[in-house]
Every structure is written in structure tokens, then in C-alpha cells.
Amino acid sequence: SCCFWRRTAARAAPSFANRWLPNSPAAEGFTVTDKVYNVLFLCTGNSARSILGEALMNKLGEGRFRAYSAGSQPKGDVHPMALSVLTGLGFDTAGMRSKSWDEFSAPDAPKFDFIFTVCDNAAGETCPVWIGHPLTAHWGIEDPAAVEGEGQREAFLQALRFLQNRISLFLALPISSLDEMAMRSKLKEIGQAEGASAKAGAVK
């Protein structure tokens, strides 16, 4: 299984402003000879949370991390509010689409180093056999698309903040110097940060 779980109470997100990290940990000391890590974000529909994760990792990783996203049962379209929020904060959304994780289980697909499930349903499903045995963790947060009406944008901004916090913690890890057991432990801890969904918060 590629999946895990745990819970923490979610709080209302503060105003986002455009405060993306100008010098993320991933960029420090980075040279063109360093390894580029491939990261896959999984969610059932691949229309909201996994899309936000892909956008954040590609921006904050600043070239050292290449992110993708997919779903077990893709909706076929990216949620309009996900695109609106990302575009409003200066993210490049060109080429973003809702797609099946089957695209990434083919022999010619990218070889992933890390795979993160960001919804509890995807965490409980039987995942494809990934080439290269990537490290996996469950970073579940609640679905912002479940909020309707005028509170939906705030829900998406909150989801974005929760994911930004997790990704920033991940980028600060000394990945090349941690052994597999230590890395798994760190990834699980990150998944239990503020805003963790029911299954993400249940992991001990």
C-alpha cells in the first residue's frame, strides 16, 4: 500500500498575501549537478488538493524537485477555484489537467522518489506498483471543494497554506543524509501537521 493516516483540528486560514518563500531551502547550495527529485501528489479526483500540491512543489522546489499529480478516479477537469486561487497568487497553471495515475505506472513514466497522498480516500486505495519503490506518505487534508458558496475560496486558500507548510518542512530536510527509516519517520510527522485529515491524524 502507498498509504497512511492522522488528525488535527483545522483552523481558519489567515490572509494569504503573496508571501511565497523567495529563497526556499531547496535552492540553497543547489547546483546543476545535484539530483532532481520527482514527486507525485495523489488524490481521488486530481482536481483540487493534488493540483495545489503539484503547483506548490514546483514553485518552492525551485528546480530541485519536479512535481506531478494524478488521481485514482480523475474528474477530468481541474476545479475552477483551484485555478483561480493559483493564478491569483502568481502560479503557472499552464498544462495542468486532471488525469489518471495509470499514466504514471507505464514503463516510460517518470521514476518517482516520493509519492504523497493528500486525500483519505486515495490513501486507502490499492495503488499501482511504482517503478523504483519511492518513499510514500499520507499528507491528507480536508477537501476544499466540499465547501460551497462564498466560503470556498477561503477553504482553498487554507488548503494551500496547509500544503505549503508541509512542503516547506519537506524541503528543509537533509534528504541526501537521511536513511530510509529516518526519512519515513520525518515524512509521517509532516503529514500530521496542522490541518491533518481524519486518517492522516490517526497515524501513530
For each residue, the residues with C-beta under 8 A, 3 or more apart:
1: 126 127
2: 42 115 117 123 127 130 136
3: 117 122 123 124 125 127 136 138
4: 117 123 136 137 138 188 191 199 200 203
5: 120 123 138 140 197 198 199 200 201 202 203
6: 138 140 191 192 196 197 199 200 201 202 203 204
7: 196 197 198 199 200 201 202
8: 192 193 194 195 196 201
9:
10: 141 142 158 162 194 195
11: 194 195
12: 154 158
13: 16 154 157 158 160 161
14: 161
15:
16: 13 19 89 157 160 161
17:
18: 89 90
19: 16
20: 59 60 89 90 164
21: 24 60 168
22:
23: 27 28
24: 21 27 28 60 61 62 168 171
25: 28 168 171 172
26: 30 60 61 62 63 64 65 171
27: 23 24 30 62 63 64
28: 23 24 25
29:
30: 26 27 34 62 63 64
31: 34
32:
33:
34: 30 31 64
35: 64 176
36: 63 64 65 66
37: 61 64 65 66 113 114 175
38: 65 66 67 68 110 111 112 113 114
39: 57 61 65 66 67 68 112 113 114 115 116
40: 67 68 69 70 101 104 112 114 115 116 134
41: 49 50 51 53 54 57 67 68 69 70 115 116 117 118
42: 2 46 50 69 70 71 72 101 115 116 117 118 122 127
43: 46 47 48 49 50 69 71 117 118 119 121 122
44: 71 72 73 119 121 122 125
45: 48 71 73 74 75 98
46: 42 43 50 51 69 70 71 74 75 98 99 100
47: 43 50 51 71 74 75 77 78 79 82 98 145
48: 43 45 51 52 78 79 81 82 143 144 145 156 159
49: 41 43 52 53 118 119 141 143 144 159 163
50: 41 42 43 46 47 53 54 69 70 71 118 119
51: 41 46 47 48 54 55 69 78 79 82 86 96 98
52: 48 49 55 56 82 85 86 156 159 160 163
53: 41 49 50 56 57 67 69 116 118 139 163 167
54: 41 50 51 57 58 67 68 69 96
55: 51 52 58 59 67 86 91 92 93 96
56: 52 53 59 60 67 160 163 164 167
57: 39 41 53 54 60 61 65 67 167
58: 54 55 61 65 66 67 92
59: 20 55 56 62 91
60: 20 21 24 26 56 57 65 164 167 168 171
61: 24 26 37 39 57 58 64 65 66 67 167 171
62: 24 26 27 30 59 65
63: 26 27 30 36
64: 26 27 30 34 35 36 37 61
65: 26 36 37 38 39 57 58 60 61 62 171
66: 36 37 38 39 58 61 110
67: 38 39 40 41 53 54 55 56 57 58 61
68: 38 39 40 41 54 104 110 112
69: 40 41 42 43 46 50 51 53 54 99
70: 40 41 42 46 50 74 99 100 101 103 104
71: 42 43 44 45 46 47 50 74 75 98 99 100 101 122
72: 42 44 100 101 121 122 125 127
73: 44 45
74: 45 46 47 70 71 98 99 100
75: 45 46 47 71 79 98
76: 98
77: 47 97 98
78: 47 48 51 82 83 93 96 97 98
79: 47 48 51 75 82 83 145
80: 83 84
81: 48 84 85 144 145 152 153 156
82: 47 48 51 52 78 79 85 86 156
83: 78 79 80 86 87 93 96
84: 80 81 87 88 153
85: 52 81 82 88 89 153 156 157 160
86: 51 52 55 82 83 89 91 93 160
87: 83 84 90 91 93
88: 84 85
89: 16 18 20 85 86 160
90: 18 20 87
91: 55 59 86 87
92: 55 58
93: 55 78 83 86 87 96
94:
95:
96: 51 54 55 78 83 93
97: 77 78
98: 45 46 47 51 71 74 75 76 77 78
99: 46 69 70 71 74 103
100: 46 70 71 72 74 103
101: 40 42 70 71 72 104 105 127 128
102: 105 106 128
103: 70 99 100 106 109
104: 40 68 70 101 109 110 112 128 130
105: 101 102 109 128 129 130 131
106: 102 103 109
107: 131
108:
109: 103 104 105 106 131
110: 38 66 68 104
111: 38 131 132 134
112: 38 39 40 68 104 115 130 131 132 134
113: 37 38 39 132 134 135
114: 37 38 39 40 134 135 136 137 187
115: 2 39 40 41 42 112 127 130 134 135 136 137
116: 39 40 41 42 53 136 137 138 139 187 191
117: 2 3 4 41 42 43 122 123 136 137 138 139 140
118: 41 42 43 49 50 53 122 139 140 141 163
119: 43 44 49 50 122 123 140 141 143 197
120: 5 123 124 138 140 197 198 199 200
121: 43 44 72 124 125
122: 3 42 43 44 71 72 117 118 119 125
123: 2 3 4 5 117 119 120 138 140 199 200
124: 3 120 121 199
125: 3 44 72 121 122
126: 1
127: 1 2 3 42 72 101 115 130 136
128: 101 102 104 105
129: 105
130: 2 104 105 112 115 127 133 134
131: 105 107 109 111 112
132: 111 112 113
133: 130
134: 40 111 112 113 114 115 130
135: 113 114 115 180 183 184 187
136: 2 3 4 114 115 116 117 127 187
137: 4 114 115 116 117 184 187 188 190 191
138: 3 4 5 6 116 117 120 123 191 199 200 203
139: 53 116 117 118 163 166 190 191 200
140: 5 6 117 118 119 120 123 191 196 197 198 199 200
141: 10 49 118 119 159 162 163 195 196 197 200
142: 10 146 159 195 197
143: 48 49 119 146
144: 48 49 81 147 152 155 156 158 159
145: 47 48 79 81 152 155
146: 142 143 155
147: 144 151 152 154 155
148: 151 152
149: 152
150: 153
151: 147 148 154 155
152: 81 144 145 147 148 149 155 156
153: 81 84 85 150 156 157
154: 12 13 147 151 157 158
155: 144 145 146 147 151 152 158 159
156: 48 52 81 82 85 144 152 153 159 160
157: 13 16 85 153 154 160 161
158: 10 12 13 144 154 155 161 162 195
159: 48 49 52 141 142 144 155 156 162 163 195
160: 13 16 52 56 85 86 89 156 157 163 164
161: 13 14 16 157 158 164 165 195
162: 10 141 158 159 165 166 193 194 195
163: 49 52 53 56 118 139 141 159 160 166 167
164: 20 56 60 160 161 167 168
165: 161 162 168 169 193 194 195
166: 139 162 163 169 170 190 191 193
167: 53 56 57 60 61 163 164 170 171
168: 21 24 25 60 164 165 171 172
169: 165 166 172 173 190 193
170: 166 167 173 187 190
171: 24 25 26 60 61 65 167 168
172: 25 168 169
173: 169 170 178 183 186
174: 177 178
175: 37 178 183
176: 35
177: 174
178: 173 174 175 182 183 186
179: 182 183
180: 135 183 184
181: 184 185
182: 178 179 185 186
183: 135 173 175 178 179 180 186 187
184: 135 137 180 181 187 188
185: 181 182 188 189
186: 173 178 182 183 189 190
187: 114 116 135 136 137 170 183 184 190 191
188: 4 137 184 185 191 192 203
189: 185 186 192 193
190: 137 139 166 169 170 186 187 193
191: 4 6 116 137 138 139 140 166 187 188 196 200 203
192: 6 8 188 189 196 200 201 203
193: 8 162 165 166 169 189 190 196
194: 8 10 11 162 165
195: 8 10 11 141 142 158 159 161 162 165
196: 6 7 8 140 141 191 192 193 200 201
197: 5 6 7 119 120 140 141 142 200 201
198: 5 7 120 140 201 202
199: 4 5 6 7 120 123 124 138 140 202 203
200: 4 5 6 7 120 123 138 139 140 141 191 192 196 197 203
201: 5 6 7 8 192 196 197 198
202: 5 6 7 198 199
203: 4 5 6 138 188 191 192 199 200
204: 6
